[in-house]
Amino acid sequence: MTEQTIIRILKTFIILGICLIVLGHSLLAGNYLSESMGVHGIMFSAACIAIGVLFSLPTKIYLTILLMKMESDLTAQNRLN
């Protein structure tokens, strides 16, 4: 896989994670599931938030490290020129 493909996949996971976090929050704040399903609705909303955090945070860390590496490579290349 090329670096661009990996970055595109990671960005997709970040967007999916943020969407899951927003979905879980809206389900909790809007009382959609907590009224009809009780504790199980709250657990489902919390699971959406937890999975969203698991999708978004590690990929952000990896992308930050990757961008820092690309920046240091460019800086080193500019110093040689």
PyMOL commands that set and color helices and strands:
alter all, ss='L'
color gray80, all
select helices_A, chain A and resi 3-29+32-37+39-80
alter helices_A, ss='H'
color red, helices_A
deselect
rebuild
show_as cartoon
